[in-house]
Amino acid sequence: MSLRRPLWILLLTSTIVSFSTWAAAPSAESFQRCAACHLATGEGIPGAFPPLKDRVASIATSSEGRIYLVSVVNSGLMGAITVAGTPYMGVMPAQGSVYDAAGISEALNHAVQVIDAENVESDWTPFSATEVQTILDNGQWTNGQETAKLRQKLLEKYPDLQ
């Protein structure tokens, strides 16, 4: 009987540690919808779907960039854009009806920490569900056209993100 208690405590402790590690790790599963267009590698399809690789980590370093990324996932993006010299004309559908704040943070963390891992700065802070919910609650960027305006402001401030 005295052996059961330590085993039970060990099992409970290891389960809690495993769960907290799992919860903090970016999820490939949360990125599956993104991968349908941007591909699992994040390289996109030139002229059709822009790349996330070699871009998303840089965008996620500023507060404006973080707002933009959350807005793109939540509200979509509509209109002509140029990424790394390649023009894109299309619509990224809003994913806000599919992802809640936790899902958006997981998908963005996967994009930054896995897809664009070689460009992540050492002091980069992962997206949290709380941060994403705060951005969503501010509600400035509610549709793809508004997100396109936000993108334009972001590029004016950080032209090398083009």
C-alpha positions in Angstrom: 0.0 0.0 0.0 2.8 2.4 0.8 4.3 1.8 -2.7 1.0 2.7 -4.4 1.0 6.3 -3.1 4.5 7.2 -4.5 3.7 5.6 -7.8 0.4 7.5 -8.0 2.2 10.8 -7.2 4.9 10.0 -9.8 2.3 9.3 -12.4 0.4 12.4 -11.7 3.5 14.6 -11.7 4.8 13.2 -15.0 1.4 13.7 -16.5 1.3 17.3 -15.4 4.8 17.9 -16.7 4.0 16.2 -20.0 0.8 18.2 -20.4 2.5 21.6 -19.7 5.3 20.8 -22.2 2.7 19.7 -24.8 0.6 22.8 -24.2 3.6 25.2 -24.6 4.9 23.6 -27.8 3.6 25.0 -31.1 1.3 22.5 -32.8 1.7 21.2 -36.3 -2.0 20.3 -36.1 -3.0 23.9 -35.6 -1.1 24.8 -38.8 -2.8 22.3 -41.0 -5.3 24.8 -42.4 -2.5 27.2 -43.1 -0.5 24.5 -44.8 -3.3 23.8 -47.3 -2.2 27.0 -49.1 1.1 28.0 -47.7 2.4 24.4 -47.7 3.7 22.5 -44.7 7.1 24.1 -45.3 5.6 27.6 -45.3 7.2 28.2 -48.7 3.9 29.0 -50.4 3.2 28.8 -54.1 4.7 31.7 -56.1 2.0 34.0 -57.5 -0.8 32.1 -55.7 0.0 31.9 -52.0 2.8 34.0 -50.4 5.6 32.4 -48.4 5.6 32.5 -44.6 9.1 31.0 -44.4 11.8 33.7 -44.1 9.2 36.3 -43.3 6.9 35.5 -40.4 9.6 35.6 -37.7 10.6 39.1 -38.8 7.1 40.4 -38.8 6.4 38.9 -35.4 9.2 41.0 -33.7 7.2 44.3 -33.6 3.9 45.0 -31.8 2.5 46.2 -35.1 3.6 43.0 -36.9 2.1 40.9 -34.2 -1.2 42.7 -34.5 -1.0 42.3 -38.3 -0.4 38.5 -38.1 -3.3 38.0 -35.7 -5.5 40.1 -37.9 -4.5 38.2 -41.0 -5.4 34.8 -39.5 -8.6 36.1 -37.8 -10.0 38.5 -40.4 -8.2 37.4 -43.6 -6.5 39.6 -46.2 -7.8 41.0 -49.4 -6.2 42.8 -52.3 -2.9 43.0 -54.2 0.3 42.4 -52.2 3.9 41.9 -53.2 6.1 39.6 -51.2 9.8 39.2 -52.0 9.3 40.8 -55.4 6.4 38.5 -56.4 3.0 40.0 -56.8 -0.1 38.2 -55.3 -3.7 39.1 -56.0 -6.2 37.2 -54.1 -8.0 36.6 -50.9 -6.9 34.9 -47.7 -10.1 33.8 -46.1 -10.7 34.7 -42.5 -10.0 31.9 -40.1 -11.6 33.5 -37.0 -14.7 31.2 -37.2 -12.4 28.2 -37.1 -9.7 29.3 -34.6 -10.2 30.8 -31.2 -7.5 32.9 -29.6 -5.6 29.8 -28.4 -5.8 28.3 -31.9 -4.5 31.5 -33.5 -1.6 31.7 -31.1 -0.7 28.0 -31.7 -0.8 28.4 -35.5 1.3 31.6 -35.4 3.8 30.0 -32.9 4.2 27.0 -35.2 4.7 29.4 -38.2 7.4 31.3 -36.3 9.1 28.6 -34.2 9.0 25.7 -36.7 8.4 27.1 -40.3 10.7 30.1 -39.8 12.9 28.7 -37.0 16.2 29.9 -38.4 15.1 33.5 -38.3 13.7 33.6 -34.8 15.5 36.0 -32.5 16.7 34.8 -29.2 14.5 37.3 -27.3 11.3 36.5 -29.3 8.2 35.9 -27.2 5.7 33.4 -28.4 2.1 34.5 -28.9 -0.2 33.7 -26.0 -3.9 33.2 -26.2 -4.3 36.2 -23.8 -2.3 38.5 -26.2 -4.3 37.3 -29.2 -7.6 37.8 -27.4 -6.5 41.3 -26.4 -5.8 42.1 -30.1 -9.1 40.6 -31.1 -11.0 42.5 -28.4 -9.6 45.8 -29.7 -11.4 44.9 -33.0 -9.8 47.5 -35.3 -9.0 45.0 -38.1 -12.3 43.3 -38.7 -12.1 42.3 -42.4 -9.6 41.6 -45.2 -9.6 45.1 -46.5 -8.9 46.6 -43.1 -6.1 44.1 -42.6 -4.6 45.2 -46.0 -4.6 48.8 -44.7 -2.8 47.6 -41.6 -0.2 45.8 -43.8 0.4 49.0 -45.7 1.1 50.9 -42.5 3.4 48.1 -41.4 5.4 48.3 -44.6 5.7 52.1 -44.4 7.3 51.7 -41.0 9.3 48.6 -41.8 10.0 48.7 -45.6 12.4 45.7 -45.5 9.4 43.4 -44.7 8.2 43.8 -48.3 
